[in-house]
Structure formats: structure tokens, C-alpha cells
Amino acid sequence: MNANTSRQHPAEWDQDAQLLSQTARDLPTGRHQFHKERLMAQIHEQAQREERTATTGTMGSTGTTGMAAAAPKKARRFRLPRPAITLPAMAAALSAVVIAGVVTVGGDGSGLRDSGVATGPALTTDVGTASTKGVPQLLDQISLAAAEGDHPTVKPGQYIYIESVLADTFVKTVNGKSSLASHELHRRQIWDSPDGVEGWLIDPAVNDSPEGETLSLPDEQGNTPKAHLGSPSYDYLTKLTTDPDALLAKIYKETKGQGNTPDQQAFTTIGDLLAESYPPAELYPALFEAAAKIPGVVVVDDAVDAAGRHGVAVARLDETSGQREEWIFDKKTHVYLGARNVQVKQYKEEGVLIKPGTVNFTMAVKNRAVVDGMKQTPSQAG
């Protein structure tokens, strides 16, 4: 099946508000689950763009935009789900505060299609202790490990394969009553060509079919958007500067107006590159060296990824949402394991109290490799 409507990405748009309008018009039957899991999450990256020109009213102190008529450009790929802003039932306005995802359904629960992922109670964990002590040393060790690791160059005709497991907590509203729920841990597989033009995704939280769906471009309208920091291809990453200061400056410049604060958005942008992309060997260490220069970065001595692996986390608290974004690394090898977002400060969303210790999002990378064919796994490569 073709997934062109699912590959919309706010970074390609001129107005944040176009997101809801285009989704309401173009989303095929049964794609609302994707809208909740991916499209809301993508707003996290773009919710406060300076160039937004929507004219409808505001919500809360952070500002809100309404729907606009112009059609957004298509984007390149699915992104991993992120803790997202409030978006009940295709609402006409959205809040710029980044917090847990919200799902609103009718009396029979038919407002959203059933995904292939079971739901359960909210995910929780120990908050753990965060400290600024040892941050530079840890990031130096991570950077060295990244530089020394096996990192094959991706050649034309090959594909980047990333397998992960993930889960998330969201606010679910049925018959006007809201409560916290979660999508249980599930497997996700994605393939991308080096130029980002060809791809495939298998994720039961997104796909209508267990076989997955294409991410290949151009879409039906002939659009092939260019790669960028928010939706990079491998080829795009090979062209980024490896100077940490210049790289961080570029990240701040190109994400200006996004997220809740510039520092948090810079941290999130680097975290996204670590999670589901394949930074070239020369760039990988520079990402960690750049992260060390972001104010507010801390170390969490014990953090657990979605696969249950304990590690040490490089983290930063988003003061607006009360969530701490954590990148988790093996304590001995300093290899990247995964990421999670933990609620550290109490927050009320849609009348539901999100308590400290709530895990809003968690993922673990199980395999990251270069393969010779679309939908080929490393084990099949022999």
C-alpha cells in the first residue's frame, strides 16, 4: 500500500495550523491511529515555528494556532513517536506545550481504528536521580566509543535497517471520561535507502497490513521533499559539518521557533538522530560533543530502555512539560541502547494527572545495520 498521507512532516510546511486541516481532509479511512501516534508526535518538533500565520484564537499561555487552508508539502518518512501535544478528536486548535498524547473517541470507541498494538495501563518507572556531575566525562567516553565502533559506509543500492521495540503512554478519552493508557511494547522495522527516496516500514501501530507499507518517493502527487535535520537521509547526514560548534549552531538555527525552548529542541533534535537514523562515522562523535555544549544536560545513573536493559542516561529536563528526555547507553561499552521520556514534574492534561514516574515514551534499538535489499534483515544477509 502507499503511505503518502502518512509521511507528512511539519518541517516541510509554512504553517503549523495546516497540519490539522490537511489531516482532516486527506487522511484515509482507518488512518486516525497513525495520526495520533505519528502526526501528533511530529508536531512536537514544529509546534512553535516563528513563521506560522494561522489566524484563529489562542489556548493557554504558550499560544495556539487554528486550521489554515493551504495544503502542506509531503514529507520523506515516518518518524518515531514522540511525547506529543494535546490533540483531541481532530480538534481545530492545538497547544504548543509538549506533553502526553491524547486520544478522544466516541461512545462506542469508534473514533479511532484499532491498531495492531494492545493497550494497557500507564507505563511507570522510578524517576531516578539526575546530576550535572560527570556530564562532560560521560559524553567524552560516549564520543570515543562512537568513533571506535564498527560503522560501515552505506553504498548506493544498499539500505539502512533499524529494528526497535517501543511503547508509549497517552491520555485516552471515552464518553467524556479521560484516563491514562499505554500502547504495549511492540516491534518496529524500518528500511531507508541512502538518499531517502526508497523505504519501507513495518510497525503494527501504524500499518493497516502486517506486511507494512512503502515510504518510497515520489508520492502520488510527484513530491520528493528534500532531506533536512528533522527528516534526514544518510546522504544528507554525510554532508553535515563534523565541527561540534558549527554543528550545534546549525541545529539551533534550523530549529529556531520549534519545541518548548531552543535548548530543549536542540537536545531533542540530536536525540532523534541517534534513535532512528544512521549517522556516518565522522558525524557520530560530533553529535555527542555538540550535546555537551547544550545547557541543562544531566546524567541519570540508572535508566532502563524498552527492552529492559539498564544503562546510564544523558538527559535534559523540559521545564515546560515536566518531562525528562533520556538517551540511554550501556554502562561499560557506552553503546547507544535507546531512549525514553519520563515525567519528572506533575502535570495535568485533559483533566488527567500525569504523575512523576510516568513513562510517556520508551524505545530500544535492537539492530542497526546495512543490508543489500529492501525488507532484508541482517540474519537473511547470511
Residue, then its C-alpha position, 0 to 999 in steps of 0.5 A: m500500500n502507499a503511505n503518502t498521507s502518512r509521511q507528512h512532516p511539519a518541517e516541510w510546511d509554512q504553517d503549523a495550523q495546516l497540519l490539522s486541516q490537511t489531516a482532516r481532509d486527506l487522511p484515509t479511512g482507518r488512518h486516525q491511529f497513525h495520526k495520533e501516534r505519528l502526526m501528533a508526535q511530529i508536531h512536537e518538533q514544529a509546534q512553535r515555528e516563528e513563521r506560522t500565520a494561522t489566524t484563529g484564537t489562542m489556548g493557554s499561555t504558550g499560544t495556539t494556532g487554528m486550521a489554515a487552508a493551504a495544503p502542506k508539502k509531503a514529507r520523506r518518512f515516518r518518524l518515531p513517536r514522540p511525547a506529543i501535544t494535546l490533540p483531541a478528536m481532530a480538534a481545530a486548535l492545538s497547544a504548543v506545550v509538549i506533553a502526553g498524547v491524547v486520544t478522544v473517541g466516541g461512545d462506542g470507541s469508534g473514533l479511532r481504528d484499532s491498531g495492531v498494538a494492545t493497550g494497557p495501563a500507564l507505563t511507570t518507572d522510578v524517576g531516578t536521580a539526575s546530576t550535572k556531575g560527570v556530564p562532560q566525562l560521560l559524553d567524552q567516553i560516549s564520543l570515543a566509543a562512537a568513533e571506535g565502533d564498527h560503522p560501515t559506509v552505506k553504498p548506493g543500492q544498499y539500505i539502512y535497517i533499524e529494528s526497535v521495540l517501543a511503547d508509549t503512554f497517552v491520555k485516552t478519552v471515552n464518553g467524556k471520561s479521560s484516563l491514562a493508557s499505554h500502547e504495549l511494547h511492540r516491534r518496529q522495522i524500518w528500511d531507508s535507502p541512502d538518499g531517502v527516496e526508497g523505504w519501507l516500514i513495518d510497525p503494527a501501530v501504524n500499518d493497516s497490513p502486517e506486511g507494512e507499507t512503502l515510504s518510497l518517493p515520489d508520492e502520488q502527487g510527484n513530491t520528493p521533499k528534500a532531506h533536512l535535520g528533522s527528516p534526514s537521509y544518510d546522504y544528507l547526514t554525510k554532508l553535515t559539518t563534523d565541527p561540534d560548534a558549527l554543528l550545534a549552531k546549525i541545529y539551533k538555527e534550523t530549529k529556531g521557533q520549534g519545541n518548548t525552548p531552543d535548548q530543549q529542541a536542540f537536545t531533542t533534535i540530536g536525540d532523534l538522530l541517534a534513535e532512528s537514523y544512521p549517522p556516518a562515522e565522522l558525524y557520530p562523535a560530533l553529535f555527542e560533543a555538540a550535546a555537551k555544549i547544550p545547557g541543562v544536560v544531566v546524567v541519570d545513573d540508572a535508566v532502563d530502555a524498552a527492552g529492559r536493559h539498564g544503562v546510564a542516561v544523558a538527559r535534559l529536563d523540559e521545564t515546560s512539560g515536566q518531562r525528562e528526555e533520556w538517551i540511554f547507553d550501556k554502562k561499560t561499552h557506552v553503546y547507544l541502547g535507546a531512549r525514553n521520556v519520563q515525567v519528572k514534574q506533575y502535570k495535568e492534561e485533559g483533566v488527567l494527572i500525569k504523575p512523576g514516574t510516568v513513562n510517556f515514551t520508551m524505545a530500544v534499538k535492537n539492530r542497526a545495520v546495512v543490508d543489500g535489499m529492501k525488507q532484508t534483515p541482517s540474519q537473511a544477509g547470511 
